[in-house]
């Protein structure tokens, strides 16, 4: 959990927001540090967390969370954390003629054109935070909509989703790519965190920049009631430093 980010978002584990859909995206940078933040944040806040781990293994998230002062193993043992081991389950789904018990929610891997109903049922049964996935745009948008309606509206919980960006060349020729998905989900979220590489290229002391978009009531994050701020950041072993653009000592 990163205290500077909490200050930027005006939140804390003691004052945890409710009913929010946070959309995290990245392009030419890695926004994984935000996922680690939200995972440890909600566990510290005492929330029950359902984590769809389709990018890294449980051991990876556990090791990072340990450095942030949170034990995922303990959280899972006491029932606070439900973790879907997507990487392990995916291999079984793809290779087995009949999926074994517990992997049916990953059935969409066998047929990319299918929907995500089984995955949604897993979220609904486990109930709360969503953190990562990927399929065709229409299925993911529907999935996000139903999860948001159930988690954010009905349970007054929070949902976090990570979308990986594409290069400009890829997005121009792919109408079912990440950029289209990002635009569609942007209209659903209440908070958008967009992590990008620096326009000037690599810098040892500045790892990238993060745009923060807050949606006003009744508008989308692209609407007139949106608040927007831009920060540059540097990731450390146990945290992240944020600063206004151009104020880092590396560029002074």
ABEGO torsion letter per residue (X at the ends): XBAAAAAAAGBBAABBBBGBBBBBBBBGBBAAAAAAAAAAAAAAAGBBBBBBBAABBAAAAAAAAAAAGBBAAAAAAAGABBBBBAAAAAAAAAABABBBBGAAAAAAAABAABBAAAAAAAAAAAEEBBABBBBBAAAAAAAAAAAAAAAAAAAGBBBBBBBBBBBAAAAAABAABAAAAAAAAAAABABBBBBBBBAAEBBAABAEBBBBBBBBBGBBAABAABBBBBBBBBBBAAEBBBBBBGABAAAX
